[in-house]
Amino acid sequence: MSETAPAAASDAEGSAARPSTSKPTRKGESRGGLFARIALFVRQVIAELKKVVRPTRSELITYTSVVLVFVAVVMAFVTVVDLGIGKLTFWVFGG
């Protein structure tokens, strides 16, 4: 047991005894009205969308072909397994 475990346990026990009156806010952050929060959300979404890197045409063709080949391989595998289980079922129970 580490030295910090008893301290964490005592903090966990003490936190249940203290009732929380309000949600703590970050330092320097004030809660705005509904429209201010919506505007902040929209600004943050736009800022994140500016960080998005779109693939080039050749990368997109490569990614698409990799996905299609993978799907075809998985379909073939499932088909073979399905046919095998079907043949086994007919052999065991008669058909």
Biopython code that builds the backbone (N, CA, C, O; Angstrom):
import numpy as np
from Bio.PDB.StructureBuilder import StructureBuilder

atoms = [
    (1, "MET", "N", (0.850, -1.175, 0.000)),
    (1, "MET", "CA", (0.000, 0.000, 0.000)),
    (1, "MET", "C", (0.891, 1.231, 0.000)),
    (1, "MET", "O", (1.838, 1.298, 0.784)),
    (2, "SER", "N", (0.620, 2.189, -0.842)),
    (2, "SER", "CA", (1.465, 3.368, -0.945)),
    (2, "SER", "C", (1.141, 4.346, 0.171)),
    (2, "SER", "O", (0.129, 4.212, 0.858)),
    (3, "GLU", "N", (2.021, 5.342, 0.345)),
    (3, "GLU", "CA", (1.818, 6.332, 1.391)),
    (3, "GLU", "C", (0.620, 7.232, 1.104)),
    (3, "GLU", "O", (0.005, 7.762, 2.029)),
    (4, "THR", "N", (0.291, 7.406, -0.158)),
    (4, "THR", "CA", (-0.815, 8.302, -0.497)),
    (4, "THR", "C", (-2.175, 7.632, -0.377)),
    (4, "THR", "O", (-3.197, 8.317, -0.353)),
    (5, "ALA", "N", (-2.207, 6.304, -0.301)),
    (5, "ALA", "CA", (-3.487, 5.607, -0.210)),
    (5, "ALA", "C", (-4.252, 5.949, 1.063)),
    (5, "ALA", "O", (-5.451, 6.213, 0.976)),
    (6, "PRO", "N", (-3.619, 5.962, 2.262)),
    (6, "PRO", "CA", (-4.385, 6.344, 3.456)),
    (6, "PRO", "C", (-4.893, 7.785, 3.380)),
    (6, "PRO", "O", (-5.992, 8.085, 3.848)),
    (7, "ALA", "N", (-4.097, 8.669, 2.794)),
    (7, "ALA", "CA", (-4.535, 10.058, 2.672)),
    (7, "ALA", "C", (-5.732, 10.158, 1.747)),
    (7, "ALA", "O", (-6.666, 10.911, 2.022)),
    (8, "ALA", "N", (-5.716, 9.417, 0.662)),
    (8, "ALA", "CA", (-6.840, 9.434, -0.272)),
    (8, "ALA", "C", (-8.071, 8.838, 0.382)),
    (8, "ALA", "O", (-9.184, 9.320, 0.170)),
    (9, "ALA", "N", (-7.879, 7.776, 1.191)),
    (9, "ALA", "CA", (-9.013, 7.157, 1.872)),
    (9, "ALA", "C", (-9.620, 8.111, 2.881)),
    (9, "ALA", "O", (-10.842, 8.177, 3.008)),
    (10, "SER", "N", (-8.778, 8.862, 3.611)),
    (10, "SER", "CA", (-9.322, 9.799, 4.591)),
    (10, "SER", "C", (-10.038, 10.954, 3.901)),
    (10, "SER", "O", (-11.030, 11.465, 4.419)),
    (11, "ASP", "N", (-9.536, 11.375, 2.721)),
    (11, "ASP", "CA", (-10.224, 12.415, 1.974)),
    (11, "ASP", "C", (-11.574, 11.930, 1.470)),
    (11, "ASP", "O", (-12.543, 12.688, 1.463)),
    (12, "ALA", "N", (-11.644, 10.676, 1.050)),
    (12, "ALA", "CA", (-12.892, 10.129, 0.538)),
    (12, "ALA", "C", (-13.929, 10.030, 1.641)),
    (12, "ALA", "O", (-15.114, 10.267, 1.410)),
    (13, "GLU", "N", (-13.476, 9.673, 2.859)),
    (13, "GLU", "CA", (-14.419, 9.580, 3.967)),
    (13, "GLU", "C", (-14.918, 10.952, 4.379)),
    (13, "GLU", "O", (-16.096, 11.113, 4.698)),
    (14, "GLY", "N", (-14.044, 11.934, 4.376)),
    (14, "GLY", "CA", (-14.423, 13.273, 4.805)),
    (14, "GLY", "C", (-15.302, 13.987, 3.801)),
    (14, "GLY", "O", (-16.079, 14.867, 4.174)),
    (15, "SER", "N", (-15.192, 13.621, 2.522)),
    (15, "SER", "CA", (-15.969, 14.330, 1.514)),
    (15, "SER", "C", (-17.446, 13.993, 1.597)),
    (15, "SER", "O", (-18.279, 14.795, 1.174)),
    (16, "ALA", "N", (-17.795, 12.833, 2.127)),
    (16, "ALA", "CA", (-19.202, 12.457, 2.233)),
    (16, "ALA", "C", (-19.901, 13.255, 3.320)),
    (16, "ALA", "O", (-21.115, 13.450, 3.258)),
    (17, "ALA", "N", (-19.149, 13.722, 4.320)),
    (17, "ALA", "CA", (-19.753, 14.453, 5.420)),
    (17, "ALA", "C", (-20.059, 15.893, 5.044)),
    (17, "ALA", "O", (-20.954, 16.498, 5.632)),
    (18, "ARG", "N", (-19.338, 16.460, 4.077)),
    (18, "ARG", "CA", (-19.529, 17.844, 3.670)),
    (18, "ARG", "C", (-20.601, 17.957, 2.597)),
    (18, "ARG", "O", (-20.435, 17.396, 1.513)),
    (19, "PRO", "N", (-21.694, 18.662, 2.862)),
    (19, "PRO", "CA", (-22.673, 18.853, 1.788)),
    (19, "PRO", "C", (-22.170, 19.912, 0.809)),
    (19, "PRO", "O", (-21.574, 20.912, 1.210)),
    (20, "SER", "N", (-22.413, 19.682, -0.452)),
    (20, "SER", "CA", (-22.001, 20.616, -1.497)),
    (20, "SER", "C", (-23.165, 21.538, -1.808)),
    (20, "SER", "O", (-24.267, 21.079, -2.105)),
    (21, "THR", "N", (-22.917, 22.857, -1.738)),
    (21, "THR", "CA", (-24.002, 23.809, -1.948)),
    (21, "THR", "C", (-24.147, 24.201, -3.405)),
    (21, "THR", "O", (-25.265, 24.365, -3.893)),
    (22, "SER", "N", (-23.026, 24.353, -4.109)),
    (22, "SER", "CA", (-23.109, 24.734, -5.510)),
    (22, "SER", "C", (-21.958, 24.126, -6.271)),
    (22, "SER", "O", (-20.979, 23.659, -5.689)),
    (23, "LYS", "N", (-22.093, 24.140, -7.592)),
    (23, "LYS", "CA", (-21.062, 23.596, -8.457)),
    (23, "LYS", "C", (-19.878, 24.554, -8.491)),
    (23, "LYS", "O", (-20.063, 25.746, -8.738)),
    (24, "PRO", "N", (-18.661, 24.059, -8.248)),
    (24, "PRO", "CA", (-17.525, 24.966, -8.323)),
    (24, "PRO", "C", (-17.237, 25.343, -9.773)),
    (24, "PRO", "O", (-17.307, 24.505, -10.672)),
    (25, "THR", "N", (-16.917, 26.603, -9.983)),
    (25, "THR", "CA", (-16.564, 27.058, -11.319)),
    (25, "THR", "C", (-15.062, 27.231, -11.395)),
    (25, "THR", "O", (-14.387, 27.378, -10.376)),
    (26, "ARG", "N", (-14.550, 27.212, -12.605)),
    (26, "ARG", "CA", (-13.116, 27.400, -12.788)),
    (26, "ARG", "C", (-12.737, 28.831, -12.434)),
    (26, "ARG", "O", (-13.556, 29.748, -12.496)),
    (27, "LYS", "N", (-11.493, 28.990, -12.067)),
    (27, "LYS", "CA", (-11.008, 30.302, -11.680)),
    (27, "LYS", "C", (-11.090, 31.262, -12.870)),
    (27, "LYS", "O", (-10.597, 30.949, -13.954)),
    (28, "GLY", "N", (-11.696, 32.404, -12.676)),
    (28, "GLY", "CA", (-11.813, 33.395, -13.726)),
    (28, "GLY", "C", (-12.932, 33.127, -14.709)),
    (28, "GLY", "O", (-13.081, 33.855, -15.691)),
    (29, "GLU", "N", (-13.722, 32.095, -14.461)),
    (29, "GLU", "CA", (-14.806, 31.742, -15.384)),
    (29, "GLU", "C", (-16.142, 32.097, -14.743)),
    (29, "GLU", "O", (-16.438, 31.662, -13.630)),
    (30, "SER", "N", (-16.934, 32.877, -15.439)),
    (30, "SER", "CA", (-18.253, 33.194, -14.925)),
    (30, "SER", "C", (-19.290, 32.536, -15.816)),
    (30, "SER", "O", (-19.081, 32.371, -17.018)),
    (31, "ARG", "N", (-20.397, 32.165, -15.222)),
    (31, "ARG", "CA", (-21.463, 31.526, -15.988)),
    (31, "ARG", "C", (-22.298, 32.591, -16.643)),
    (31, "ARG", "O", (-22.870, 33.452, -15.975)),
    (32, "GLY", "N", (-22.365, 32.528, -17.956)),
    (32, "GLY", "CA", (-23.164, 33.501, -18.693)),
    (32, "GLY", "C", (-24.587, 33.014, -18.855)),
    (32, "GLY", "O", (-24.971, 31.965, -18.338)),
    (33, "GLY", "N", (-25.358, 33.799, -19.584)),
    (33, "GLY", "CA", (-26.732, 33.418, -19.857)),
    (33, "GLY", "C", (-26.786, 32.306, -20.887)),
    (33, "GLY", "O", (-25.758, 31.811, -21.349)),
    (34, "LEU", "N", (-27.990, 31.929, -21.233)),
    (34, "LEU", "CA", (-28.194, 30.822, -22.166)),
    (34, "LEU", "C", (-27.593, 31.132, -23.534)),
    (34, "LEU", "O", (-26.893, 30.298, -24.109)),
    (35, "PHE", "N", (-27.862, 32.324, -24.054)),
    (35, "PHE", "CA", (-27.356, 32.669, -25.385)),
    (35, "PHE", "C", (-25.843, 32.829, -25.392)),
    (35, "PHE", "O", (-25.197, 32.528, -26.395)),
    (36, "ALA", "N", (-25.272, 33.295, -24.299)),
    (36, "ALA", "CA", (-23.813, 33.429, -24.211)),
    (36, "ALA", "C", (-23.161, 32.055, -24.225)),
    (36, "ALA", "O", (-22.120, 31.863, -24.854)),
    (37, "ARG", "N", (-23.770, 31.101, -23.533)),
    (37, "ARG", "CA", (-23.217, 29.743, -23.526)),
    (37, "ARG", "C", (-23.372, 29.076, -24.887)),
    (37, "ARG", "O", (-22.485, 28.335, -25.311)),
    (38, "ILE", "N", (-24.483, 29.325, -25.579)),
    (38, "ILE", "CA", (-24.669, 28.772, -26.925)),
    (38, "ILE", "C", (-23.645, 29.377, -27.880)),
    (38, "ILE", "O", (-23.062, 28.668, -28.699)),
    (39, "ALA", "N", (-23.426, 30.692, -27.776)),
    (39, "ALA", "CA", (-22.439, 31.351, -28.636)),
    (39, "ALA", "C", (-21.034, 30.808, -28.358)),
    (39, "ALA", "O", (-20.256, 30.601, -29.290)),
    (40, "LEU", "N", (-20.705, 30.578, -27.085)),
    (40, "LEU", "CA", (-19.407, 30.005, -26.741)),
    (40, "LEU", "C", (-19.257, 28.609, -27.340)),
    (40, "LEU", "O", (-18.198, 28.263, -27.863)),
    (41, "PHE", "N", (-20.322, 27.809, -27.261)),
    (41, "PHE", "CA", (-20.291, 26.463, -27.828)),
    (41, "PHE", "C", (-20.052, 26.516, -29.328)),
    (41, "PHE", "O", (-19.238, 25.757, -29.854)),
    (42, "VAL", "N", (-20.759, 27.411, -30.025)),
    (42, "VAL", "CA", (-20.607, 27.520, -31.478)),
    (42, "VAL", "C", (-19.184, 27.951, -31.824)),
    (42, "VAL", "O", (-18.588, 27.418, -32.759)),
    (43, "ARG", "N", (-18.638, 28.908, -31.081)),
    (43, "ARG", "CA", (-17.252, 29.344, -31.332)),
    (43, "ARG", "C", (-16.267, 28.206, -31.121)),
    (43, "ARG", "O", (-15.316, 28.058, -31.890)),
    (44, "GLN", "N", (-16.485, 27.398, -30.084)),
    (44, "GLN", "CA", (-15.597, 26.271, -29.832)),
    (44, "GLN", "C", (-15.713, 25.211, -30.923)),
    (44, "GLN", "O", (-14.708, 24.616, -31.314)),
    (45, "VAL", "N", (-16.923, 24.967, -31.416)),
    (45, "VAL", "CA", (-17.114, 24.000, -32.496)),
    (45, "VAL", "C", (-16.390, 24.470, -33.749)),
    (45, "VAL", "O", (-15.720, 23.676, -34.408)),
    (46, "ILE", "N", (-16.516, 25.743, -34.084)),
    (46, "ILE", "CA", (-15.843, 26.280, -35.265)),
    (46, "ILE", "C", (-14.329, 26.189, -35.113)),
    (46, "ILE", "O", (-13.627, 25.861, -36.070)),
    (47, "ALA", "N", (-13.820, 26.478, -33.913)),
    (47, "ALA", "CA", (-12.377, 26.382, -33.675)),
    (47, "ALA", "C", (-11.882, 24.953, -33.845)),
    (47, "ALA", "O", (-10.799, 24.733, -34.388)),
    (48, "GLU", "N", (-12.671, 23.973, -33.383)),
    (48, "GLU", "CA", (-12.274, 22.565, -33.547)),
    (48, "GLU", "C", (-12.341, 22.143, -35.006)),
    (48, "GLU", "O", (-11.488, 21.388, -35.471)),
    (49, "LEU", "N", (-13.346, 22.620, -35.731)),
    (49, "LEU", "CA", (-13.465, 22.250, -37.142)),
    (49, "LEU", "C", (-12.328, 22.829, -37.976)),
    (49, "LEU", "O", (-11.971, 22.259, -39.007)),
    (50, "LYS", "N", (-11.753, 23.952, -37.548)),
    (50, "LYS", "CA", (-10.610, 24.518, -38.259)),
    (50, "LYS", "C", (-9.370, 23.643, -38.117)),
    (50, "LYS", "O", (-8.459, 23.721, -38.941)),
    (51, "LYS", "N", (-9.328, 22.803, -37.068)),
    (51, "LYS", "CA", (-8.189, 21.918, -36.842)),
    (51, "LYS", "C", (-8.256, 20.638, -37.676)),
    (51, "LYS", "O", (-7.272, 19.904, -37.763)),
    (52, "VAL", "N", (-9.405, 20.368, -38.284)),
    (52, "VAL", "CA", (-9.593, 19.130, -39.031)),
    (52, "VAL", "C", (-8.725, 19.139, -40.286)),
    (52, "VAL", "O", (-8.686, 20.125, -41.022)),
    (53, "VAL", "N", (-8.032, 18.027, -40.516)),
    (53, "VAL", "CA", (-7.205, 17.889, -41.713)),
    (53, "VAL", "C", (-7.941, 16.957, -42.666)),
    (53, "VAL", "O", (-8.195, 15.797, -42.343)),
    (54, "ARG", "N", (-8.277, 17.470, -43.831)),
    (54, "ARG", "CA", (-8.996, 16.657, -44.813)),
    (54, "ARG", "C", (-7.989, 15.847, -45.620)),
    (54, "ARG", "O", (-6.919, 16.353, -45.958)),
    (55, "PRO", "N", (-8.320, 14.590, -45.935)),
    (55, "PRO", "CA", (-7.386, 13.777, -46.718)),
    (55, "PRO", "C", (-7.310, 14.248, -48.167)),
    (55, "PRO", "O", (-8.260, 14.812, -48.710)),
    (56, "THR", "N", (-6.156, 14.002, -48.773)),
    (56, "THR", "CA", (-6.011, 14.320, -50.191)),
    (56, "THR", "C", (-6.783, 13.286, -51.004)),
    (56, "THR", "O", (-7.266, 12.293, -50.459)),
    (57, "ARG", "N", (-6.896, 13.523, -52.302)),
    (57, "ARG", "CA", (-7.631, 12.596, -53.171)),
    (57, "ARG", "C", (-6.988, 11.214, -53.169)),
    (57, "ARG", "O", (-7.689, 10.204, -53.104)),
    (58, "SER", "N", (-5.671, 11.162, -53.239)),
    (58, "SER", "CA", (-4.992, 9.856, -53.265)),
    (58, "SER", "C", (-5.155, 9.130, -51.928)),
    (58, "SER", "O", (-5.334, 7.912, -51.912)),
    (59, "GLU", "N", (-5.096, 9.856, -50.807)),
    (59, "GLU", "CA", (-5.310, 9.221, -49.506)),
    (59, "GLU", "C", (-6.734, 8.692, -49.398)),
    (59, "GLU", "O", (-6.953, 7.596, -48.882)),
    (60, "LEU", "N", (-7.694, 9.460, -49.879)),
    (60, "LEU", "CA", (-9.088, 9.041, -49.822)),
    (60, "LEU", "C", (-9.320, 7.780, -50.647)),
    (60, "LEU", "O", (-10.036, 6.878, -50.213)),
    (61, "ILE", "N", (-8.717, 7.712, -51.836)),
    (61, "ILE", "CA", (-8.839, 6.515, -52.674)),
    (61, "ILE", "C", (-8.191, 5.321, -51.985)),
    (61, "ILE", "O", (-8.732, 4.216, -52.011)),
    (62, "THR", "N", (-7.029, 5.542, -51.367)),
    (62, "THR", "CA", (-6.348, 4.456, -50.652)),
    (62, "THR", "C", (-7.202, 3.958, -49.484)),
    (62, "THR", "O", (-7.393, 2.752, -49.327)),
    (63, "TYR", "N", (-7.715, 4.879, -48.664)),
    (63, "TYR", "CA", (-8.534, 4.486, -47.513)),
    (63, "TYR", "C", (-9.788, 3.744, -47.951)),
    (63, "TYR", "O", (-10.164, 2.739, -47.347)),
    (64, "THR", "N", (-10.436, 4.240, -49.003)),
    (64, "THR", "CA", (-11.653, 3.603, -49.497)),
    (64, "THR", "C", (-11.373, 2.196, -50.002)),
    (64, "THR", "O", (-12.131, 1.270, -49.716)),
    (65, "SER", "N", (-10.284, 2.032, -50.756)),
    (65, "SER", "CA", (-9.968, 0.697, -51.274)),
    (65, "SER", "C", (-9.598, -0.258, -50.149)),
    (65, "SER", "O", (-9.950, -1.436, -50.209)),
    (66, "VAL", "N", (-8.903, 0.214, -49.135)),
    (66, "VAL", "CA", (-8.572, -0.650, -47.989)),
    (66, "VAL", "C", (-9.837, -1.122, -47.296)),
    (66, "VAL", "O", (-9.950, -2.296, -46.944)),
    (67, "VAL", "N", (-10.791, -0.220, -47.096)),
    (67, "VAL", "CA", (-12.053, -0.592, -46.442)),
    (67, "VAL", "C", (-12.819, -1.595, -47.289)),
    (67, "VAL", "O", (-13.332, -2.579, -46.756)),
    (68, "LEU", "N", (-12.910, -1.370, -48.604)),
    (68, "LEU", "CA", (-13.656, -2.282, -49.475)),
    (68, "LEU", "C", (-13.015, -3.666, -49.513)),
    (68, "LEU", "O", (-13.723, -4.672, -49.493)),
    (69, "VAL", "N", (-11.685, -3.730, -49.568)),
    (69, "VAL", "CA", (-11.000, -5.027, -49.568)),
    (69, "VAL", "C", (-11.235, -5.744, -48.243)),
    (69, "VAL", "O", (-11.491, -6.948, -48.226)),
    (70, "PHE", "N", (-11.151, -5.014, -47.133)),
    (70, "PHE", "CA", (-11.377, -5.624, -45.825)),
    (70, "PHE", "C", (-12.798, -6.170, -45.722)),
    (70, "PHE", "O", (-12.996, -7.282, -45.233)),
    (71, "VAL", "N", (-13.780, -5.407, -46.174)),
    (71, "VAL", "CA", (-15.172, -5.867, -46.129)),
    (71, "VAL", "C", (-15.355, -7.111, -46.997)),
    (71, "VAL", "O", (-16.060, -8.040, -46.602)),
    (72, "ALA", "N", (-14.737, -7.137, -48.160)),
    (72, "ALA", "CA", (-14.844, -8.309, -49.042)),
    (72, "ALA", "C", (-14.224, -9.538, -48.384)),
    (72, "ALA", "O", (-14.785, -10.630, -48.472)),
    (73, "VAL", "N", (-13.076, -9.380, -47.727)),
    (73, "VAL", "CA", (-12.430, -10.513, -47.052)),
    (73, "VAL", "C", (-13.306, -11.022, -45.913)),
    (73, "VAL", "O", (-13.466, -12.232, -45.753)),
    (74, "VAL", "N", (-13.868, -10.130, -45.131)),
    (74, "VAL", "CA", (-14.732, -10.553, -44.024)),
    (74, "VAL", "C", (-15.992, -11.228, -44.559)),
    (74, "VAL", "O", (-16.447, -12.214, -43.981)),
    (75, "MET", "N", (-16.569, -10.716, -45.658)),
    (75, "MET", "CA", (-17.743, -11.359, -46.257)),
    (75, "MET", "C", (-17.411, -12.766, -46.734)),
    (75, "MET", "O", (-18.201, -13.689, -46.541)),
    (76, "ALA", "N", (-16.251, -12.935, -47.353)),
    (76, "ALA", "CA", (-15.855, -14.262, -47.823)),
    (76, "ALA", "C", (-15.673, -15.216, -46.644)),
    (76, "ALA", "O", (-16.109, -16.366, -46.701)),
    (77, "PHE", "N", (-15.040, -14.749, -45.594)),
    (77, "PHE", "CA", (-14.835, -15.594, -44.409)),
    (77, "PHE", "C", (-16.165, -16.011, -43.797)),
    (77, "PHE", "O", (-16.358, -17.185, -43.481)),
    (78, "VAL", "N", (-17.086, -15.062, -43.627)),
    (78, "VAL", "CA", (-18.391, -15.380, -43.043)),
    (78, "VAL", "C", (-19.155, -16.339, -43.947)),
    (78, "VAL", "O", (-19.842, -17.234, -43.455)),
    (79, "THR", "N", (-19.045, -16.165, -45.258)),
    (79, "THR", "CA", (-19.720, -17.067, -46.199)),
    (79, "THR", "C", (-19.194, -18.485, -46.066)),
    (79, "THR", "O", (-19.978, -19.433, -46.025)),
    (80, "VAL", "N", (-17.882, -18.644, -45.999)),
    (80, "VAL", "CA", (-17.282, -19.980, -45.863)),
    (80, "VAL", "C", (-17.691, -20.617, -44.545)),
    (80, "VAL", "O", (-18.030, -21.799, -44.509)),
    (81, "VAL", "N", (-17.662, -19.848, -43.465)),
    (81, "VAL", "CA", (-18.067, -20.387, -42.161)),
    (81, "VAL", "C", (-19.539, -20.772, -42.183)),
    (81, "VAL", "O", (-19.904, -21.819, -41.648)),
    (82, "ASP", "N", (-20.388, -19.956, -42.784)),
    (82, "ASP", "CA", (-21.821, -20.249, -42.858)),
    (82, "ASP", "C", (-22.074, -21.524, -43.659)),
    (82, "ASP", "O", (-22.856, -22.377, -43.240)),
    (83, "LEU", "N", (-21.414, -21.654, -44.810)),
    (83, "LEU", "CA", (-21.586, -22.869, -45.608)),
    (83, "LEU", "C", (-21.076, -24.100, -44.858)),
    (83, "LEU", "O", (-21.692, -25.165, -44.914)),
    (84, "GLY", "N", (-19.963, -23.954, -44.164)),
    (84, "GLY", "CA", (-19.425, -25.077, -43.383)),
    (84, "GLY", "C", (-20.368, -25.510, -42.275)),
    (84, "GLY", "O", (-20.597, -26.704, -42.083)),
    (85, "ILE", "N", (-20.916, -24.550, -41.547)),
    (85, "ILE", "CA", (-21.849, -24.890, -40.470)),
    (85, "ILE", "C", (-23.130, -25.482, -41.050)),
    (85, "ILE", "O", (-23.708, -26.393, -40.459)),
    (86, "GLY", "N", (-23.582, -24.979, -42.198)),
    (86, "GLY", "CA", (-24.773, -25.547, -42.840)),
    (86, "GLY", "C", (-24.555, -26.993, -43.251)),
    (86, "GLY", "O", (-25.414, -27.841, -43.010)),
    (87, "LYS", "N", (-23.401, -27.288, -43.878)),
    (87, "LYS", "CA", (-23.090, -28.673, -44.263)),
    (87, "LYS", "C", (-22.984, -29.572, -43.047)),
    (87, "LYS", "O", (-23.472, -30.702, -43.061)),
    (88, "LEU", "N", (-22.346, -29.073, -41.989)),
    (88, "LEU", "CA", (-22.205, -29.851, -40.761)),
    (88, "LEU", "C", (-23.579, -30.148, -40.149)),
    (88, "LEU", "O", (-23.825, -31.254, -39.666)),
    (89, "THR", "N", (-24.462, -29.158, -40.174)),
    (89, "THR", "CA", (-25.810, -29.351, -39.619)),
    (89, "THR", "C", (-26.573, -30.393, -40.431)),
    (89, "THR", "O", (-27.227, -31.258, -39.848)),
    (90, "PHE", "N", (-26.507, -30.337, -41.747)),
    (90, "PHE", "CA", (-27.185, -31.339, -42.568)),
    (90, "PHE", "C", (-26.583, -32.726, -42.354)),
    (90, "PHE", "O", (-27.302, -33.725, -42.387)),
    (91, "TRP", "N", (-25.260, -32.795, -42.133)),
    (91, "TRP", "CA", (-24.615, -34.096, -41.924)),
    (91, "TRP", "C", (-25.034, -34.699, -40.584)),
    (91, "TRP", "O", (-25.274, -35.902, -40.488)),
    (92, "VAL", "N", (-25.123, -33.830, -39.515)),
    (92, "VAL", "CA", (-25.473, -34.333, -38.191)),
    (92, "VAL", "C", (-26.952, -34.695, -38.114)),
    (92, "VAL", "O", (-27.287, -35.772, -37.621)),
    (93, "PHE", "N", (-27.829, -33.845, -38.578)),
    (93, "PHE", "CA", (-29.264, -34.056, -38.412)),
    (93, "PHE", "C", (-29.930, -34.656, -39.636)),
    (93, "PHE", "O", (-31.110, -35.002, -39.582)),
    (94, "GLY", "N", (-29.219, -34.785, -40.720)),
    (94, "GLY", "CA", (-29.797, -35.342, -41.942)),
    (94, "GLY", "C", (-30.622, -34.319, -42.680)),
    (94, "GLY", "O", (-31.237, -33.452, -42.058)),
    (95, "GLY", "N", (-30.646, -34.399, -43.950)),
    (95, "GLY", "CA", (-31.330, -33.337, -44.660)),
    (95, "GLY", "C", (-32.234, -33.730, -45.736)),
    (95, "GLY", "O", (-32.843, -32.872, -46.375)),
]
sb = StructureBuilder()
sb.init_structure("model")
sb.init_model(0)
sb.init_chain("A")
sb.init_seg("    ")
for serial, (resi, resn, name, xyz) in enumerate(atoms, 1):
    if name == "N":
        sb.init_residue(resn, " ", resi, " ")
    sb.init_atom(name, np.array(xyz, "f"), 0.0, 1.0, " ", f" {name:<3s}", serial, name[0])
structure = sb.get_structure()
